[in-house]
Amino acid sequence: MLVYLIRRLANVVVLLVVVSMITFAIFFMVPKITGSDPALLYAGRATSKVAIEGIRHKLGLDKSIAVQYWDFAKGIVVGRDYDNGTDITHCPAPCFGYSFKNEQPVWPMLVSRLPITASLALGASILWLVGGVATGVISALRRRTVLDRAAMMTALAGVSLPIYFTGLLASAIFVYALGWIPEIGYVNFTDNPLLWAQNLLLPWITLAFLFAATYARLTRATMLEILGEDYIRTARAKGLTEGVVIRKHALRSTLTPIITVFGLDVGQLLGGAVLTENVFDLHGLGNAAVTAISTQDLPVILGVTMFAAFFIVMANLIVDLLYAVIDPRVRLT
């Protein structure tokens, strides 16, 4: 198991380095190829040529792309100084860039928004995992009944309806019309756990409704396939109760594809739930990405992208480790 873990961790490090190189090249090399000047994004088009050259030198944009990436990678470890000779801006480690539009380093900005996104992803993922798997199992066991058809119709609606529609509709009904839920606003968990959960309840349910639909359909299809396998019939022939057959044999095999999808979904959400955060005005990583795109703040966009890549890669690592626990044969691959 230790060798398997070390091999996977090495793969994660290599993958993160490759992702960072590709992402950095996209943000800083492609603009040059297309004829645009990244320095103008910081300076504005009304700035003089002398000021633009000063900004280009300060940001290191006048260096080769390889040197720029090395400065970026080194800044993550030891920090970085943006220096044009007369003006020095220090970015402490880990330095994921400096937003000259907001006049602050990217890393603290993203870290301050991470708890909002993490809270949203945590609560919603628990709801959609429990609700989606339970619905899928019940539908498979009650195949072609009214309950099965009603559950699948609800799942189809959840997959089809976009989050900005269900989110706005839920807010209009439960917040403004009925007044059952207060207006959405993030409260730190350490300040007031009850108010934290109460204010995030509607975003959780809205986001979980979208994902739970996919999990219900996937669970139902996988469960129906597994219930027809020979080892399930053998377990029943041995006299095991239906509950034992479902829990210890069918459900365990069903969870394998669920774990795969769950890890990817949670990793993606931790990189920023863009639509949900903007619908409910939650200032998380997704909201930061949208704001940075609208203002063309390249360092922030690059930082959010790196955050998203990190969470997705780590989610895949956790999924691989869970596979090794569920099925020891995976350790040999």
FITOR-600805 format. One line per 4 residues: their letters; for each residue x, z, y of N, C-alpha, C, O. Coordinates in pm, whole numbers, plus 50000, padded with zeros to 5 digits. Layout:
# residues N
A) X:Z:Y:X:Z:Y:X:Z:Y:X:Z:Y  ... $
//
This chain:
# residues 333
MLVY) 50083:50000:49879:50000:50000:50000:50086:50000:50126:50053:49935:50225  50199:50075:50121:50287:50083:50238:50349:49947:50269:50359:49907:50385  50392:49876:50164:50449:49743:50183:50346:49648:50242:50377:49569:50331  50224:49658:50193:50115:49575:50245:50091:49603:50392:50072:49511:50472 $
LIRR) 50092:49733:50429:50069:49772:50568:50181:49721:50658:50155:49668:50766  50306:49736:50614:50420:49689:50695:50413:49537:50713:50441:49487:50822  50378:49465:50609:50369:49320:50618:50260:49278:50717:50279:49185:50795  50147:49346:50712:50039:49314:50805:50075:49348:50948:50042:49273:51040 $
LANV) 50142:49461:50969:50183:49498:51105:50283:49398:51162:50278:49365:51280  50372:49350:51078:50468:49248:51124:50395:49120:51163:50429:49057:51263  50296:49084:51085:50216:48965:51119:50143:48983:51251:50130:48889:51329  50095:49105:51275:50024:49133:51400:50117:49117:51519:50079:49058:51620 $
VVLL) 50238:49170:51509:50335:49160:51619:50368:49014:51649:50368:48972:51765  50394:48938:51545:50427:48795:51563:50309:48722:51625:50326:48641:51716  50189:48750:51576:50070:48682:51628:50046:48714:51774:50010:48626:51852  50065:48841:51813:50045:48879:51952:50147:48810:52043:50113:48769:52154 $
VVVS) 50270:48798:51997:50372:48729:52075:50335:48582:52094:50346:48527:52204  50291:48518:51986:50252:48377:51994:50132:48360:52088:50129:48268:52170  50034:48449:52075:49917:48440:52162:49955:48459:52308:49905:48388:52395  50045:48554:52334:50087:48577:52473:50161:48455:52529:50143:48421:52646 $
MITF) 50242:48389:52447:50315:48271:52493:50220:48156:52523:50232:48089:52626  50125:48135:52434:50029:48025:52455:49943:48054:52577:49919:47966:52659  49895:48179:52588:49809:48215:52701:49884:48202:52833:49831:48150:52930  50007:48249:52835:50088:48241:52957:50112:48095:52995:50104:48059:53113 $
AIFF) 50141:48012:52897:50164:47870:52925:50039:47803:52981:50048:47720:53072  49923:47839:52927:49798:47780:52976:49775:47814:53122:49733:47728:53201  49802:47939:53159:49771:47983:53294:49875:47941:53398:49843:47926:53516  49999:47921:53355:50104:47895:53452:50172:47759:53437:50241:47715:53529 $
MVPK) 50155:47693:53324:50215:47562:53307:50114:47450:53327:50146:47346:53386  49990:47471:53278:49887:47368:53292:49857:47336:53438:49842:47219:53472  49847:47438:53528:49823:47404:53670:49928:47309:53728:49896:47222:53809  50055:47325:53686:50158:47235:53736:50138:47094:53682:50159:46996:53754 $
ITGS) 50097:47084:53556:50075:46953:53496:49960:46881:53564:49965:46760:53584  49856:46956:53598:49738:46895:53661:49756:46872:53811:49669:46814:53876  49869:46916:53866:49896:46890:54007:49853:47000:54102:49869:46985:54223  49798:47111:54052:49759:47221:54139:49875:47319:54153:49967:47320:54072 $
DPAL) 49869:47401:54256:49978:47494:54286:49926:47637:54274:49842:47678:54353  49976:47714:54175:49929:47852:54161:49957:47937:54284:49884:48033:54310  50060:47903:54360:50092:47982:54479:49978:47976:54582:49954:48072:54654  49909:47861:54586:49797:47848:54680:49681:47941:54645:49604:47979:54732 $
LYAG) 49669:47977:54516:49563:48068:54476:49583:48206:54534:49487:48280:54555  49708:48242:54561:49737:48371:54621:49737:48363:54773:49690:48454:54841  49789:48253:54826:49811:48244:54970:49690:48193:55045:49670:48229:55161  49608:48109:54981:49501:48043:55054:49551:47913:55114:49669:47901:55146 $
RATS) 49464:47819:55129:49507:47686:55172:49540:47680:55320:49596:47580:55367  49506:47784:55395:49535:47782:55539:49672:47841:55571:49711:47848:55687  49746:47884:55471:49877:47945:55492:49982:47838:55515:49971:47727:55462  50084:47870:55593:50191:47776:55623:50277:47751:55500:50276:47829:55405 $
KVAI) 50351:47642:55502:50438:47606:55390:50547:47711:55369:50586:47738:55255  50596:47769:55478:50701:47871:55466:50647:47993:55391:50715:48048:55305  50524:48035:55424:50464:48149:55356:50438:48118:55209:50457:48204:55122  50396:47995:55181:50371:47956:55042:50500:47960:54961:50500:48005:54846 $
EGIR) 50610:47911:55020:50738:47914:54951:50784:48058:54926:50844:48088:54823  50755:48146:55022:50790:48287:55004:50712:48350:54890:50766:48428:54811  50583:48315:54881:50499:48367:54773:50546:48311:54639:50553:48383:54540  50580:48182:54638:50627:48120:54514:50756:48187:54465:50774:48209:54345 $
HKLG) 50844:48219:54558:50969:48286:54520:50943:48429:54475:51004:48477:54380  50852:48498:54543:50822:48637:54509:50760:48650:54371:50791:48743:54298  50674:48557:54336:50607:48560:54206:50691:48497:54096:50655:48504:53978  50803:48436:54133:50887:48371:54033:50835:48237:53987:50876:48187:53882 $
LDKS) 50744:48176:54065:50687:48048:54026:50784:47933:54043:50760:47823:53993  50895:47958:54112:50995:47853:54128:51095:47850:54011:51186:47767:54009  51078:47938:53914:51163:47942:53795:51101:47858:53685:50986:47816:53694  51179:47836:53579:51126:47763:53464:51022:47847:53393:51018:47969:53409 $
IAVQ) 50936:47781:53314:50828:47851:53246:50883:47953:53146:50822:48057:53124  50999:47922:53085:51059:48015:52989:51105:48143:53059:51084:48253:53009  51168:48127:53177:51214:48244:53253:51095:48325:53303:51099:48448:53303  50990:48256:53346:50870:48326:53392:50809:48409:53279:50769:48524:53301 $
YWDF) 50803:48351:53159:50746:48426:53047:50835:48545:53012:50785:48653:52980  50967:48527:53017:51056:48638:52987:51037:48752:53087:51036:48869:53048  51023:48718:53214:50998:48821:53315:50866:48892:53288:50855:49013:53305  50765:48815:53246:50634:48873:53216:50644:48968:53096:50593:49080:53101 $
AKGI) 50710:48923:52989:50724:49005:52868:50808:49129:52894:50777:49238:52846  50915:49113:52971:51000:49227:53005:50926:49327:53092:50946:49448:53079  50840:49277:53180:50762:49366:53266:50667:49455:53187:50638:49567:53229  50617:49405:53075:50528:49486:52992:50602:49609:52940:50542:49715:52923 $
VVGR) 50730:49594:52914:50809:49702:52853:50870:49793:52959:50861:49915:52947  50933:49736:53063:51009:49818:53158:50956:49810:53301:51010:49875:53389  50851:49733:53325:50802:49717:53461:50867:49598:53529:50954:49531:53473  50824:49573:53651:50873:49452:53720:50865:49471:53871:50775:49538:53922 $
DYDN) 50959:49410:53941:50958:49407:54087:50934:49263:54133:51003:49171:54090  50837:49246:54221:50812:49116:54284:50884:49119:54419:50845:49190:54511  50991:49040:54428:51082:49051:54542:51109:48913:54600:51148:48821:54527  51089:48898:54731:51126:48773:54797:51237:48795:54900:51259:48712:54987 $
GTDI) 51306:48909:54887:51417:48938:54976:51384:49036:55085:51465:49124:55117  51266:49025:55144:51226:49114:55252:51110:49205:55213:51090:49310:55274  51035:49166:55112:50918:49244:55070:50924:49263:54919:50930:49166:54844  50923:49389:54875:50931:49422:54733:50803:49494:54690:50763:49593:54751 $
THCP) 50739:49443:54586:50621:49505:54529:50654:49546:54386:50687:49463:54303  50643:49676:54359:50678:49727:54226:50553:49736:54139:50449:49785:54181  50567:49687:54016:50460:49695:53917:50513:49777:53800:50596:49728:53724  50466:49902:53783:50521:49988:53678:50481:49941:53538:50381:49872:53520 $
APCF) 50562:49981:53440:50533:49946:53301:50411:50026:53251:50393:50141:53290  50330:49968:53167:50332:49827:53124:50273:49738:53231:50159:49756:53272  50352:49641:53277:50309:49551:53384:50253:49423:53325:50328:49340:53272  50123:49405:53333:50057:49283:53289:50033:49188:53406:49948:49099:53399 $
GYSF) 50108:49207:53512:50091:49126:53632:50042:49210:53747:50002:49326:53729  50044:49152:53865:50001:49220:53986:49901:49132:54059:49928:49016:54090  49785:49189:54085:49681:49115:54157:49704:49129:54307:49677:49234:54366  49754:49022:54367:49777:49027:54511:49648:49008:54590:49646:49027:54712 $
KNEQ) 49542:48970:54523:49411:48964:54590:49350:49103:54604:49284:49133:54703  49373:49188:54501:49323:49325:54506:49429:49427:54546:49401:49545:54566  49554:49379:54558:49665:49465:54595:49681:49582:54498:49694:49697:54541  49681:49553:54368:49703:49658:54269:49749:49596:54137:49717:49480:54109 $
PVWP) 49823:49672:54055:49865:49620:53925:49745:49594:53834:49641:49658:53848  49760:49501:53743:49649:49462:53656:49621:49569:53551:49505:49598:53522  49726:49629:53494:49708:49723:53384:49618:49842:53421:49521:49866:53349  49644:49918:53529:49554:50030:53561:49411:49983:53591:49315:50054:53561 $
MLVS) 49398:49865:53649:49266:49812:53678:49185:49790:53550:49067:49824:53543  49250:49731:53450:49181:49703:53324:49157:49831:53244:49052:49847:53182  49255:49923:53246:49239:50049:53173:49123:50130:53229:49051:50196:53154  49103:50126:53361:48993:50200:53422:48856:50143:53382:48756:50214:53384 $
RLPI) 48853:50014:53347:48727:49950:53308:48704:49954:53156:48593:49933:53109  48810:49982:53081:48799:49980:52935:48697:50080:52880:48624:50044:52788  48688:50205:52931:48588:50298:52876:48445:50245:52883:48364:50275:52796  48413:50168:52985:48277:50114:52998:48250:50014:52887:48148:50020:52819 $
TASL) 48344:49921:52869:48328:49821:52763:48332:49886:52625:48254:49849:52537  48422:49983:52605:48432:50051:52476:48305:50129:52445:48260:50130:52331  48248:50194:52545:48122:50268:52524:48010:50173:52486:47931:50203:52396  48002:50061:52554:47899:49962:52524:47915:49907:52383:47817:49896:52309 $
ALGA) 48038:49873:52346:48063:49816:52214:48040:49919:52103:47986:49885:51998  48081:50043:52126:48067:50147:52023:47921:50174:51990:47882:50170:51874  47841:50203:52092:47701:50234:52067:47624:50118:52008:47547:50136:51914  47645:49999:52063:47572:49881:52014:47612:49847:51871:47527:49809:51791 $
SILW) 47742:49859:51839:47788:49822:51705:47729:49913:51598:47697:49867:51489  47716:50042:51629:47654:50133:51533:47507:50096:51510:47460:50095:51396  47437:50066:51618:47295:50030:51605:47276:49900:51527:47192:49894:51437  47356:49796:51560:47332:49669:51491:47382:49673:51346:47325:49605:51260 $
LVGG) 47486:49750:51318:47535:49758:51181:47433:49829:51091:47397:49779:50985  47388:49945:51134:47291:50021:51055:47159:49946:51045:47103:49929:50937  47108:49902:51161:46980:49834:51162:46983:49700:51090:46891:49668:51014  47087:49621:51114:47094:49489:51053:47111:49494:50902:47044:49422:50830 $
VATG) 47202:49581:50854:47225:49591:50709:47102:49648:50639:47061:49598:50534  47043:49751:50697:46924:49810:50636:46809:49710:50629:46740:49700:50528  46789:49635:50736:46684:49534:50737:46710:49425:50635:46619:49381:50565  46836:49381:50625:46870:49278:50529:46852:49322:50385:46804:49245:50302 $
VISA) 46890:49447:50355:46874:49499:50218:46725:49510:50182:46684:49469:50073  46647:49566:50274:46502:49580:50247:46437:49444:50230:46352:49427:50142  46475:49348:50311:46418:49213:50299:46454:49149:50166:46371:49081:50105  46578:49171:50120:46619:49115:49991:46544:49179:49876:46506:49111:49781 $
LRRR) 46523:49310:49884:46453:49379:49777:46303:49352:49780:46235:49366:49678  46250:49314:49896:46107:49283:49910:46091:49135:49943:46017:49097:50034  46160:49054:49868:46164:48910:49894:46024:48849:49889:45944:48878:49800  45999:48763:49989:45876:48685:50001:45751:48771:50023:45639:48726:50000 $
TVLD) 45771:48893:50067:45658:48977:50104:45635:48965:50256:45713:48901:50327  45530:49027:50302:45500:49025:50446:45613:49094:50523:45650:49050:50631  45666:49202:50467:45775:49274:50532:45898:49185:50546:45963:49185:50651  45930:49110:50442:46044:49020:50445:46028:48913:50552:46120:48887:50630 $
RAAM) 45912:48851:50554:45888:48744:50652:45887:48797:50794:45937:48731:50885  45830:48915:50815:45828:48974:50949:45970:49007:50996:46005:48983:51112  46051:49061:50905:46189:49095:50941:46269:48971:50975:46346:48971:51071  46254:48864:50897:46330:48742:50923:46283:48671:51049:46363:48608:51118 $
MTAL) 46153:48680:51079:46104:48621:51204:46161:48697:51324:46198:48636:51424  46168:48829:51312:46228:48909:51419:46376:48876:51435:46427:48865:51546  46444:48860:51321:46586:48824:51325:46605:48687:51388:46699:48668:51465  46519:48593:51358:46528:48460:51418:46509:48467:51569:46577:48397:51644 $
AGVS) 46416:48552:51613:46396:48570:51757:46519:48631:51822:46557:48592:51932  46581:48729:51753:46700:48792:51808:46816:48696:51822:46891:48703:51920  46832:48606:51726:46940:48508:51733:46912:48403:51840:47004:48356:51907  46786:48367:51857:46750:48257:51947:46748:48297:52094:46786:48218:52180 $
LPIY) 46703:48419:52124:46687:48461:52263:46822:48500:52323:46892:48582:52264  46860:48444:52436:46988:48480:52499:46983:48620:52557:46876:48672:52588  47100:48680:52570:47109:48819:52613:47061:48837:52756:47005:48942:52789  47081:48737:52840:47036:48754:52979:46884:48750:52989:46828:48802:53085 $
FTGL) 46816:48690:52891:46670:48692:52891:46618:48826:52841:46536:48890:52907  46666:48870:52724:46618:48996:52668:46661:49114:52754:46587:49212:52767  46780:49107:52814:46826:49215:52899:46741:49231:53024:46700:49342:53057  46715:49121:53093:46632:49128:53213:46489:49166:53180:46426:49242:53255 $
LASA) 46436:49114:53069:46300:49148:53029:46288:49296:52993:46192:49362:53032  46387:49348:52920:46385:49490:52883:46396:49578:53007:46330:49682:53015  46479:49540:53102:46491:49617:53226:46360:49616:53304:46316:49720:53355  46299:49500:53314:46173:49489:53388:46064:49576:53328:45983:49634:53400 $
IFVY) 46061:49585:53195:45954:49660:53128:45983:49810:53127:45903:49890:53174  46098:49847:53071:46124:49988:53043:46183:50064:53161:46170:50186:53168  46247:49995:53255:46305:50064:53370:46211:50062:53489:46184:50166:53549  46161:49943:53523:46083:49931:53647:45932:49943:53625:45864:50006:53707 $
ALGW) 45878:49885:53519:45733:49890:53497:45689:50024:53439:45599:50089:53494  45750:50067:53331:45709:50190:53263:45786:50312:53311:45735:50424:53305  45907:50292:53359:45987:50404:53408:46036:50498:53298:46067:50613:53325  46043:50450:53175:46087:50534:53064:46238:50559:53066:46285:50663:53021 $
IPEI) 46312:50464:53120:46458:50473:53123:46502:50463:53269:46453:50377:53341  46595:50549:53313:46642:50540:53452:46720:50412:53475:46760:50344:53381  46741:50381:53602:46819:50262:53635:46959:50273:53575:47020:50380:53572  47007:50158:53526:47132:50156:53452:47249:50188:53546:47260:50130:53654 $
GYVN) 47333:50279:53504:47454:50313:53578:47546:50390:53488:47503:50485:53422  47672:50352:53483:47763:50417:53388:47804:50555:53436:47838:50575:53552  47798:50651:53342:47844:50788:53365:47948:50820:53259:47927:50792:53141  48060:50877:53300:48166:50910:53204:48114:51006:53099:48038:51098:53127 $
FTDN) 48158:50983:52975:48116:51069:52864:48158:51214:52886:48082:51306:52854  48277:51235:52941:48326:51371:52963:48250:51443:53072:48246:51566:53074  48189:51369:53164:48114:51431:53273:47978:51480:53226:47938:51593:53255  47907:51395:53152:47773:51429:53105:47741:51342:52985:47692:51230:53001 $
PLLW) 47766:51391:52863:47743:51308:52744:47598:51261:52729:47573:51148:52687  47503:51348:52763:47363:51310:52748:47325:51198:52844:47258:51102:52806  47368:51210:52970:47339:51107:53069:47415:50978:53037:47365:50868:53062  47535:50991:52980:47612:50875:52936:47534:50793:52834:47523:50671:52845 $
AQNL) 47479:50862:52733:47402:50793:52629:47269:50741:52683:47226:50632:52646  47205:50817:52768:47075:50777:52823:47087:50651:52907:47002:50562:52898  47190:50642:52988:47206:50526:53075:47250:50402:53000:47226:50290:53045  47316:50420:52885:47361:50306:52807:47264:50267:52695:47288:50171:52623 $
LLPW) 47156:50341:52682:47064:50317:52570:47005:50176:52575:47003:50107:52473  46960:50133:52689:46899:50000:52699:47001:49889:52676:46971:49796:52602  47121:49893:52736:47222:49791:52701:47258:49793:52553:47280:49687:52494  47264:49911:52493:47293:49919:52350:47187:49845:52268:47218:49763:52182 $
ITLA) 47062:49877:52296:46952:49817:52219:46948:49667:52240:46929:49590:52145  46964:49624:52364:46959:49481:52394:47070:49405:52323:47047:49301:52263  47191:49458:52331:47304:49393:52265:47293:49401:52114:47325:49305:52043  47247:49516:52062:47232:49533:51918:47125:49441:51862:47137:49394:51748 $
FLFA) 47021:49413:51938:46914:49324:51892:46967:49185:51862:46925:49119:51767  47062:49141:51945:47121:49009:51925:47206:49005:51798:47193:48913:51717  47292:49105:51780:47384:49105:51666:47315:49147:51537:47347:49095:51430  47220:49241:51545:47152:49288:51424:47079:49176:51354:47066:49176:51232 $
ATYA) 47030:49080:51430:46960:48967:51370:47053:48889:51278:47015:48851:51168  47175:48864:51324:47272:48792:51241:47308:48872:51117:47319:48816:51008  47328:49003:51132:47364:49088:51019:47250:49098:50918:47275:49103:50798  47127:49101:50965:47014:49107:50874:47006:48981:50788:46984:48989:50667 $
RLTR) 47023:48867:50849:47017:48741:50775:47134:48729:50677:47117:48685:50564  47254:48768:50723:47371:48761:50636:47358:48858:50519:47390:48822:50405  47312:48979:50546:47296:49079:50439:47192:49034:50338:47212:49047:50217  47082:48980:50386:46976:48935:50294:47026:48825:50203:47005:48829:50082 $
ATML) 47093:48725:50261:47141:48612:50181:47246:48658:50079:47243:48615:49964  47337:48745:50121:47441:48793:50030:47383:48880:49920:47421:48869:49804  47290:48967:49957:47228:49055:49860:47149:48977:49755:47156:49009:49636  47075:48875:49795:47000:48794:49700:47093:48724:49602:47062:48712:49483 $
EILG) 47206:48676:49652:47303:48610:49564:47364:48708:49464:47381:48674:49347  47396:48829:49511:47459:48928:49424:47361:48982:49320:47400:49010:49207  47235:48997:49357:47137:49049:49263:47117:48957:49143:47064:48999:49040  47159:48833:49156:47148:48740:49045:47273:48732:48959:47278:48654:48864 $
EDYI) 47376:48812:48990:47500:48808:48914:47485:48878:48779:47396:48960:48760  47574:48843:48687:47568:48898:48551:47593:49048:48548:47529:49120:48472  47687:49096:48630:47718:49238:48623:47603:49325:48673:47592:49442:48635  47517:49270:48759:47399:49344:48802:47300:49355:48686:47242:49461:48662 $
RTAR) 47281:49245:48614:47192:49249:48497:47248:49341:48390:47172:49408:48320  47380:49344:48375:47442:49434:48277:47419:49580:48315:47390:49663:48230  47433:49610:48444:47411:49747:48490:47268:49792:48464:47243:49905:48422  47173:49701:48488:47034:49735:48460:47009:49751:48310:46932:49837:48268 $
AKGL) 47076:49667:48230:47058:49675:48085:47113:49805:48029:47065:49853:47926  47212:49864:48095:47268:49991:48050:47175:50108:48080:47201:50221:48036  47068:50083:48153:46972:50189:48181:46992:50257:48314:46927:50358:48341  47081:50205:48399:47099:50264:48532:46974:50245:48616:46906:50143:48607 $
TEGV) 46946:50344:48697:46830:50334:48784:46853:50226:48890:46966:50190:48920  46742:50176:48945:46753:50070:49045:46829:50116:49168:46904:50039:49228  46810:50242:49205:46883:50294:49321:47033:50295:49300:47108:50261:49391  47078:50335:49180:47220:50336:49149:47275:50195:49146:47385:50170:49195 $
VIRK) 47200:50102:49089:47244:49962:49083:47263:49905:49223:47361:49836:49251  47168:49936:49311:47175:49882:49448:47289:49946:49525:47367:49876:49590  47300:50079:49519:47400:50150:49600:47542:50127:49552:47630:50096:49632  47567:50143:49423:47704:50143:49372:47755:50005:49333:47876:49985:49322 $
HALR) 47666:49911:49312:47712:49780:49266:47679:49669:49366:47769:49602:49417  47550:49650:49395:47510:49538:49481:47552:49558:49625:47606:49467:49688  47529:49679:49679:47557:49701:49821:47708:49697:49849:47749:49649:49954  47788:49747:49757:47932:49747:49779:47986:49604:49788:48071:49575:49872 $
STLT) 47937:49517:49702:47980:49377:49708:47925:49308:49832:47989:49217:49887  47808:49349:49876:47748:49289:49995:47827:49322:50120:47830:49242:50214  47892:49438:50123:47960:49482:50244:48087:49403:50274:48137:49408:50387  48141:49331:50178:48267:49259:50201:48256:49156:50314:48337:49162:50407 $
PIIT) 48160:49063:50312:48149:48971:50426:48101:49040:50553:48132:48997:50663  48024:49150:50537:47976:49224:50654:48094:49284:50729:48098:49279:50852  48191:49340:50657:48308:49400:50720:48386:49294:50798:48435:49320:50908  48397:49175:50740:48471:49067:50808:48407:49034:50942:48475:49030:51045 $
VFGL) 48278:49010:50940:48208:48972:51062:48206:49088:51162:48221:49067:51282  48188:49209:51111:48181:49326:51198:48312:49346:51274:48311:49373:51394  48425:49333:51203:48554:49349:51269:48575:49247:51380:48624:49282:51488  48540:49123:51355:48556:49019:51457:48463:49042:51576:48504:49024:51691 $
DVGQ) 48340:49083:51549:48243:49105:51658:48285:49220:51747:48279:49210:51870  48326:49332:51686:48367:49447:51765:48493:49415:51846:48503:49451:51963  48589:49346:51783:48709:49307:51856:48678:49218:51974:48737:49232:52082  48586:49125:51954:48547:49036:52063:48478:49112:52175:48503:49086:52293 $
LLGG) 48391:49207:52140:48321:49284:52242:48416:49373:52321:48398:49390:52442  48516:49430:52255:48611:49514:52327:48691:49434:52429:48743:49490:52525  48699:49304:52408:48762:49218:52508:48673:49189:52627:48717:49127:52724  48548:49235:52620:48456:49216:52732:48324:49155:52689:48319:49041:52643 $
AVLT) 48217:49232:52705:48082:49181:52679:48030:49121:52810:47960:49187:52886  48067:48997:52834:48050:48936:52967:47904:48936:53011:47872:48988:53118  47816:48878:52931:47677:48864:52973:47608:49000:52986:47539:49025:53085  47627:49087:52888:47561:49218:52892:47606:49299:53011:47524:49361:53079 $
ENVF) 47735:49300:53039:47786:49378:53152:47734:49325:53285:47704:49402:53376  47722:49194:53296:47673:49138:53422:47522:49154:53437:47473:49172:53548  47447:49148:53327:47302:49169:53334:47270:49310:53379:47181:49331:53461  47342:49408:53324:47314:49548:53354:47410:49606:53459:47412:49727:53480 $
DLHG) 47488:49520:53525:47576:49560:53633:47671:49672:53589:47689:49771:53660  47732:49653:53472:47832:49746:53423:47970:49686:53451:47999:49574:53409  48053:49759:53519:48183:49707:53564:48290:49730:53458:48383:49808:53477  48275:49659:53346:48372:49667:53239:48467:49549:53243:48483:49484:53347 $
LGNA) 48532:49522:53130:48629:49413:53124:48563:49277:53141:48620:49187:53203  48443:49260:53087:48373:49134:53103:48340:49105:53248:48356:48992:53294  48295:49206:53319:48266:49191:53462:48392:49162:53540:48391:49083:53635  48505:49226:53499:48633:49199:53566:48675:49054:53545:48729:48991:53637 $
AVTA) 48651:49001:53425:48687:48862:53398:48606:48766:53484:48661:48671:53539  48476:48791:53495:48391:48703:53575:48433:48707:53722:48441:48603:53787  48459:48826:53773:48502:48839:53913:48636:48770:53936:48655:48703:54037  48729:48786:53841:48860:48723:53856:48850:48571:53851:48921:48501:53923 $
ISTQ) 48762:48519:53767:48744:48373:53758:48686:48319:53888:48729:48214:53936  48589:48391:53945:48527:48344:54068:48623:48348:54187:48610:48268:54280  48719:48440:54184:48817:48450:54292:48950:48384:54257:49044:48386:54337  48958:48325:54136:49081:48259:54089:49200:48355:54090:49310:48320:54132 $
DLPV) 49175:48476:54042:49280:48577:54035:49348:48565:53898:49306:48630:53802  49452:48481:53889:49514:48449:53761:49570:48570:53685:49549:48579:53565  49640:48663:53750:49693:48778:53673:49584:48859:53604:49605:48903:53491  49470:48879:53668:49361:48955:53607:49302:48877:53490:49274:48935:53385 $
ILGV) 49283:48747:53507:49231:48664:53398:49325:48669:53279:49282:48681:53164  49455:48659:53307:49555:48665:53200:49552:48802:53132:49562:48811:53009  49538:48908:53210:49533:49042:53152:49412:49063:53063:49424:49120:52955  49296:49019:53107:49175:49032:53025:49188:48951:52897:49148:48996:52790 $
TMFA) 49245:48832:52909:49266:48748:52790:49358:48816:52691:49333:48813:52570  49465:48877:52740:49557:48948:52652:49490:49070:52589:49513:49098:52471  49408:49140:52664:49332:49253:52609:49242:49205:52496:49239:49264:52388  49168:49098:52520:49077:49046:52420:49152:49003:52294:49109:49032:52182 $
AFFI) 49266:48935:52312:49345:48893:52197:49395:49013:52118:49394:49012:51995  49439:49116:52188:49489:49236:52120:49379:49301:52036:49403:49336:51921  49261:49316:52093:49154:49382:52019:49108:49300:51899:49077:49356:51794  49104:49170:51914:49063:49085:51803:49165:49090:51690:49129:49099:51573 $
VMAN) 49294:49085:51726:49400:49093:51625:49397:49228:51555:49411:49235:51433  49380:49336:51631:49376:49468:51569:49252:49485:51482:49257:49551:51378  49141:49426:51523:49021:49432:51440:49043:49361:51307:48998:49407:51203  49113:49248:51312:49146:49178:51187:49238:49262:51099:49224:49261:50977 $
LIVD) 49332:49333:51161:49420:49420:51084:49341:49530:51013:49364:49558:50896  49249:49592:51086:49166:49697:51026:49082:49642:50912:49066:49707:50809  49028:49522:50931:48950:49459:50825:49036:49435:50701:48991:49459:50589  49160:49388:50721:49250:49367:50608:49278:49497:50533:49282:49498:50410 $
LLYA) 49297:49606:50608:49322:49734:50544:49200:49784:50468:49213:49843:50361  49082:49761:50523:48960:49800:50453:48942:49717:50326:48896:49769:50224  48977:49590:50332:48975:49507:50211:49064:49568:50103:49026:49575:49986  49184:49611:50145:49277:49668:50048:49223:49796:49985:49253:49826:49869 $
VIDP) 49144:49870:50061:49082:49992:50006:48969:49957:49910:48958:50017:49803  48886:49860:49950:48772:49822:49866:48817:49749:49741:48766:49775:49632  48912:49657:49757:48958:49576:49645:49111:49578:49640:49174:49507:49718  49172:49658:49551:49319:49668:49546:49388:49536:49517:49508:49523:49544 $
RVRL) 49317:49438:49465:49381:49309:49437:49426:49237:49563:49514:49151:49558  49365:49273:49676:49400:49211:49804:49544:49245:49843:49608:49165:49911  49595:49360:49801:49729:49402:49840:49835:49309:49784:49948:49305:49834  49801:49235:49681:49898:49146:49618:49909:49012:49688:50001:48935:49659 $
T) 49817:48981:49780:49816:48851:49848:49908:48855:49966:49921:48755:50037 $
//
